[in-house]
């Protein structure tokens, strides 16, 4: 007789004397073991079930086989145990409540018992503990596999997107990490913040809100910049939703993060090397967009040679919107210049600078989920090599 009995029947009540030796364990101890086993034996099946390409009953059979083989006992019925394991496999376990909290923008785990969340720009400790590095690594591998990623000793870093929950997730394990697994989750709200919402929660004040709404009604090219988790994508999303209804936009991203509510948006993302077929980069997406009769090009985050395609599109009369990392509003132009050179375009630095001065109108700098400064680009002096800026807004201390 199998170790796990039928529905609603008590476990182990009629075990044969020659059956496996039973060991009582808490369900929280059994779950990581069962998940680890199925990830080793059938990672493809886990991914198929996660995306609805296979029936969950196939996984139930794998779990039952391993329970029978190992002789675990926890006092639960078969259905209860399977449900508990599936919650751990296809949900976010002890992080689920934070994933579902719309006001939380980031969840970070730097050790198995060291977690924090960020709400409205403020980070705080959260009471999450996976009890061991092994259990935490299993959790990270689950997240990677079911979202189409790979995480193992050979591929010890993985960046994936969960479009159901609107998450961008970075995962890393040994040997890349010295001290065990780590996870970084960037969350995007299902209900978009409007400009008025961002004013209410303190990202904008009356002056910066009025300026941005005014830019949205023009054809201004706007770059949102700042450090990681400064609120760039949140503000870009609100700005996109402010644009005129009939404005036709291509939104090009590495991972889906903007999720516009405005109609007449074409949303595209890159195709990564591990997804099979021809790789498609952000530069490809923007370049191909030139044949699509677009009004606006929106790049979720400029991190590479797509900077040059963005500048060319804006220089040719289209509106451009993008985010990029920089330490100040002025530094964003140096950042775009450096990234443009990676495109191996053969243009001189002064020519690229002139093109940026002609094509980029506004730079918005954010820090700690707050707009700190807004500048206008008024031109470029070739003789001095300097841009001409106009300071439009600076937040009060």
N, C-alpha and C positions, 0 to 999 in steps of 0.2 A: 504494500500500500504506500502511495507517495506521502512524503512528509507533510505537504500542504493538502488539506482536505478540501472538500467541495464547499460551495457557497453556504454561509451561515452555520457551518459545522465547526465545532471546537477543534483546535489543532492538536495533533498527537494523541488523541484519546484512544486510538486503536492501533498504535504502531506495532509492527511485528517485532518479536524479540530479536530476530537476526537483522533488523534494520540498522541504519546508521545511528551512532551515538548522538543523542540530542544535547545541544548546548544552549542554555538560556542566555539570551542577549537582549539588550534594549534595542528597540526599533531604530533609534538614532545611531547605533553602532552597526546594525545590519545593513541599513540603507546604503551607506558609502561603499561597503564591500560589494553589494549586489550591482550597484551602478558601475563600479570599477570593472567588474567582471564582464558586464555587457558591453562596455566601451572597448575592452580588449578583444572580445569575441565578435561583436557585430556593430562596429561604429557606423557602417553604412545603413543598417537597419534603423538605428536611432535617428539618423538624419532623415530617412524616408518617412518614419512615423511623425517626426516633428513637422514636416511640410505637407503631411496628409497623403503621401504617395504609398504608404503601406498601412495595414491594419494594426492597431495596438495589440491585438491578440497574439501576434507573432512575438512581440517582446514579452508578453506575459508568460509564454511558454519558456523563454530563455530564463526568466527570473525563477520560475517554478523548478526548472531543472537544476539550477544552482543551489536552491534551497534544499532540494531533496539530496543533492550530492554532499552538501556540507553539514547538514543536520542542525540548522539554526532553529531556535524556538523563541518566540516573543509573546505568545499568548493571544495573537490577533487572528481573526479569520482571514481566509485567502483574499477576499475582496478588499478588506481593510488594509492588508499589507501591500497589495498591488497599488491601491490608491495612494498610499503613503509614499511608495517608491516613485510612482509616476509624478507626484507633486514635486519631488526632489529632482526628477529627471527633466521635466518639461516646464517647471516654474523656476523661480529664483530663490526657493527655499527661505532662509531667514532674511534674505534681502527683499523679498516680495513686497512687503508693506512699504518699503522706501521706493521701490520701483513704481508703485501705484500712487504715490503721493505726488500730485501735480506740482506742488510748490518746491519740490526738491529737484535741483538741476544736475547734481553730481553725486556719485557714490564711489568711494575709493576704499580698497582693501590693500594694505601694505604688508600685512602678515595675516595668518589664519585667525588671529584674535584681535586685530587692530584695524578698525573700520571707522570711516567718517562720512558724513553727508554734508552737502552744501545747500542752503536755502536762502534765496534772495541775496546771494553773494557772501554769506557767512557760513564758515565750516564749523562743524561740531562733531564730537564723538558719538557713535551709535553703538548700542549693546549687542554686537554680533560676534559670535565665536563659533568657528567650525571644529573646534576641539583638537585638531591636529593638522599639520601641513599636508599629510596624505589626503585627508578628507577635503581640504580646500583645493588641492590640485585636481582631485577628481571632479569637483564642482566646476572648476575652470575649464577642464577638458570637455565636460558636458556642454557648457555654454558655447564653446568653440564649434564642436561637432554639429550641434543642431542648428547653428546659424551659418553652416557652410564653410567653416574654417578648419585649420589643422593645428593641433597643439601637441607636440611630443618632444622627445629629446633632440631630434634633428631640426624640428621647427618649433623653437621654444618661445616665439613671439607671434601673436595673432591679433589682427584688427578686424572686427566684424560689425555688422549692423543687425539689430533686431527691429524689423519694421513694424511688427505688431505693437510693441511697446515704445517704439521710436527711441531706440537706444543706440549709441555708438560705444563700442566696447573694446578696450585694449586689455589683452591678457598676456602674461609672461610667466615662465617657470624656469627652473634650472635646466641647462647650465647658464642661460642668459642671466637669470637672477642668482645672486649669491645666497640670499636668505630665504628661499622658498617662493611660492607663487605670489602674484600680485594681480589686482584687477582694478581697472579704471572705467567707470560707466558715466557717459555723458547722456543726460536725459533731455528730451524735447517734449514739450507739453502737447497733449491731444487738443486741448482748447488753447488756441493761440492767444498770446498777450497782444492786446492792441496798444497803440501809442498812449491812449488814455490810461490803460492798465499800468504801463511802464512808468507813467507819471505818478500814478497812485502809489506804486511800491518804491519809488525813489530813484529809478534809473535816469529819469528825465525830470527837469523842472519845467515851469511854464515856458521859459525862453527857449530851451533846447527842443522841447516838443513842438513849439510853433515853427522853429526853423526847419526841422525835419519834415513836418507836414508840408511846408512850403516847397522844399526840394522835391518831394514826391509828385507835386503837381507840375513840375517842369520836366525837362529831359536831362537833368544834371546827372553826371557820372559820380557815384559816391563810393568811397572805400571806407569800410569800418575796420579799425585796427585796435590792437591792444595785446596783452599777454593772454595765455591760455585761460579759459573760464572767466574772461572779463565780461561776457555777455554779448559778444559780437554777433553770433548767429541768432540769438534771441531778438536783438534789435533789427537785424537784417530781415528776419521773417516778418516782424511787425511793419517794417518799411515796405516790403513787397506787397503786403496786404493793403497798404495805403495807396498804391499806384492806381492810376485810372483803370477802370474796369476793362476797357477794350485794349489796353496795352498788351502786346503779345511778347511773352518772355520765355527764353530758354534758361532753365535752371540746371546747371551742370555741377555735379558733386562727386567726390570720391565715395562717400557714404551718404545715404539719404538722411538729411537733418532739417531741411527748411520746411517741408510739408506745407506749401502755401494754401491759403483758403481762397485767394483771388482766382477768378476764372481766367482762361486763356493763357495758362502756363503749361509749358512742355517740360516735364521733369525727366532728367536723364542722369545716369551714374556710369562710372567707368566700369570696364570689364577687367578684372584682375587676372594675372598670369595663371593662378591656380584654378580658374573657373573654366579653362579649356577654350580652344578656338583662338581667334585673333585677339590679342590684348587691345583694349581701347582706353586711351588716356584722357585726362581732362583737356589737354591740348587738342586732341582729336575731336572731342565733343564741341569745343568752341569753334574750331576751324570748320567743321561740317555745318555748324549753325549758320554760316554765312550764306548758305543756299536756302534758308528757311523763311525768308521775308520777316525777320524778327525786328521788334522795336528795341528790345533790351536783352542783354546777356548778363546772367547772374551766376557767378562762380562762388559756391559755398565757402571754399577756402583756397586761396592761392598759395601753393607750397612749392611749385616747380616751374618748368618752362611754359606752362599755360599762361604765365604772366604776360608773355609777348603777344599771344593771341588776344588776350583781354585788352591790352593797350591798342593793338591794331584795330580791333572791333570798335572801341570807343573813338579812336582817331578817325575812323571812317564814317562817323556820324551817329552811331548807335549809342544808346545809354548803356553804361556798364555799372554793375553792382558787384561787390565782392567783399570778403573779409581777408585779412592777412595778419600775421603776428608781427608786432613791432613794439618798441619801448616808448614811442612818442608819435605824435601825428606826423611830424616831419620825417622821422625815421622810416615811415611806411614807404616813402618814395625811394629811399635807398634800398629797401628790401625788394621792391618790385624791380628796380634796376638790376640788382644782383641776380634775381631769378630770371629776368629776361635774357641776360647774357648766357644763361645755361642753354638757351635755345639755339646757340651757335648761329646767329642770324647775320653776322658780318657787318652790322651797323656800328657806327662809332658811339661812344658813350654820350657825347653831346647831342647826337641825333636822337637817341632814345630819350634823353631827358627832355628835349624839345617836344617830342611826341607826347610824353607823359604830361607835360605842362599844358599842352593843347587839349588833351583828351580827358584828364581827371580834373573834375571841378571842385569836389568837396572831400575832405578827410575828417572822419569822426573817430576820436580816440576815446576808448573806454578803459576804466580801471575799477576792479572790484564791483562789477555790475552797476556801474554808474558812468554816464557820459561826462568826461572831464574837459574835453576841448573839441572845438569844431573850427577848422581852418578852410579857407578857399585858396585854390592855386590860381594865381593871377598871371603867371608867365615864367619865363626862364631867360636869364642873362648869359649868353654864350661866353662873353668875355670873362666874367667872374666865375662862371660855372655854378651859379646859385639860382635857386627858385625864388620867385616872388610870392610871398604869402600874405594873406589878410586874415587876421584873427577875428572870427565871427562870434565865438562864444568861449568862455572859460568858467568852469563851475566855481562857486564860492566854497571856501573851506568849511 
